[in-house]
Amino acid sequence: MGASQAGGLPVSLKLPGIVLGVGLGGFVDGILLHQLLQWHHMLTGTDSDNIGVKYYSPYTVPGLEMNTVWDGIFHTVCWLAVLCGLALLYGRLAHNRRRAWTSRVLWGWILVGWGLFNLVEGVIDHHLLAIHHVRGGPYRLWWDLGFLLLGALLVAGGHLLQRSGEPLRPRDADDEGGLR
């Protein structure tokens, strides 16, 4: 056990939760918006981007192939974030890991991470670089702003949720209940 666990201090779920939330939020974005709804791919806005990336139309086979490659790179980063978040979580919990998965603290931090994903990805990809938008067309700014609003709501809701939970403490040697 680590020094903080031996001393009975709460186990911090903040970093593992945020990293998991970033990865899981990215997966929701990629699976829902890129694949199922097909509203955008990673490079579908590059015909009007701010950095001069070549345009790859999602309506041609070569364009869709390049967008699919970049969507795959995006999903790889999401997958790595989830793996890192799980590794961080595993490293902080020595006993009764199931208790952590039911913790409001962990799920609150996961929501914060998802919201941070939306905010960072939305500001950078939709507004600064403009390499894609949530949904193209005449109302794309409103879709992009809605994505940012959802991110802000996820951060605020996650923060409130984690504050309403009880911190996890390492289990005592004689305590059958595990983490509290």
N, C-alpha and C positions, 0 to 999 in steps of 0.2 A: 504494500500500500504506500501511496505517496504521503509526504509530510502533511498536506492539507487534509487528507482523509484520516490519517492517524490522529490528528488533533480534533476531529469531529466537526470541522468547518464544512459549510455547504459545498456540494459539488457544483461547479459552474457549468451550466448547460448553454450559456450564451453563445460562445463561438461555435460549438458543434451544431446548435440549432440554426444559427444564421447561415452557416456554410451549407447545411442540408436544405434550408429554405431557398437559397440561391439556386442550387442544382435542381430541386424539385420545381421551383417556379419557372426555370428555364425549360424544363421538360414540358410543363403545361403549355407554355408559349409555343414551343416547337411542335409538339404533337397536335395541339388544338388549332393554332393559327396557321402554322406552316403546312401541316399534313392534312388534317381532317377538313378544315374550312378552306384551306388554300388561299387565304387572304393575302399572304406575302411569303417570301422566302428571304434569305439573307441579303440578296443583291437585287431585289426587284425594284428598288427605288433609285438605282444608280443612273437612270436616264436624267435625273434631276438632282443628283447628290451634290454635296459641297466639297468633295475632295478629288473628283475626276476619275473615279473607278469606271472601267468599261461597263457598258450596259449589257446585261444578259436577260433577254426577254423570257419570261416564263411560258410564253406561247410558242416557242420554237424548241425543237429537241435539243440543240446544242446549248441554248440558254437555260432550259430546265435542268440539263445535266450539270452545268456549272453551279446553278443555284442549289441543286441537290447535294453537290460536294460540300458547299459552304454550310448548308443545313447540317450535314453530317459532322463537320468540324465543330459547329455550335453544339450539337448533341454530345459530342465527345467531351467538350469542356463541361457540360452539365453533368455527365456521368462521372467525370473526375471530381467535380465538386461534391456529389453525393457520396462517392467513396471516401473522400477526405473527411466529410462531415461524420460519416459512420465510424471512421477510424478515430477521430477525435472523441466521439461519444464513447466508443468502446474503451478507449484509453483512460477515460475519467471515471468509469464505473467498474468497480471490482465485483460487486454482488448484486443480485436481484435486478438485472437489467430491464426486466419487464416493467418494473415500477417507473422507470424513466419514460417509457413509451406512453404511459398514461398521465404523465405530468403536464399540467397546464403550462408550467415554465418552459419545458421543451417545445411544446406546440406553439406557444406564444413566440418564442425565438424563431421557430421555423417560419411562421407568418411574417415576422419582421424581415427575415432573409428573402422571402418571396417578394415582399414589397420593395426591398432594396434592389432586387434584381430588376423589377419593373421600372423603378426610378432611374437606375443607372443605365440600363439598356435603352429605355425610352428616351432619355436625354441625349445619350451618345449616338445611338443608331438612328433614331427617328428625327431628332432636331439638329444636333451638331454635324454629324456626318451625312444624314439624310440618305443612308444606303437602302433603307426600306421604311415603310410606314405600316401601322397596324392594318389598315385597309386603304387601298388606293381610291382615287376618285375625288370628286369635288369637296367631300367632307373629311378628307384625310386628316386635317389638323384637329378636328373634333375627336376623331378616333384616337389620335395620338395623345391628346390631352386627357381623354377618358382613361387611357392606359396609365398615364401618370397619376391621375386621381385614384384609380384602383390601387396602385402601388402605395400611395400615401395612406389610403384607408387600411391596407394590409399592415403597414408599419405601425399605425396608431392602434389598430385592433389587436395586433400581436403583442405590442407593448403592454396594453391593458390586460390581456389574457395572462401573460407571464407574470405580471405584478399580482394577479389574483391567486396565483398558485403558491404552494409552499415549497421552499427550497429543499432539495434532496440532500440528505445527510448520510454519511457512510453508516453502514449497519454496525451495531455493536456485536461483539463476538457471540453473546448469548441471545441476541434479538432474532427471533424467527421471522419477524415482519420485514426485515431488510431495510431498504432505504425509506426514510420518512420525508 
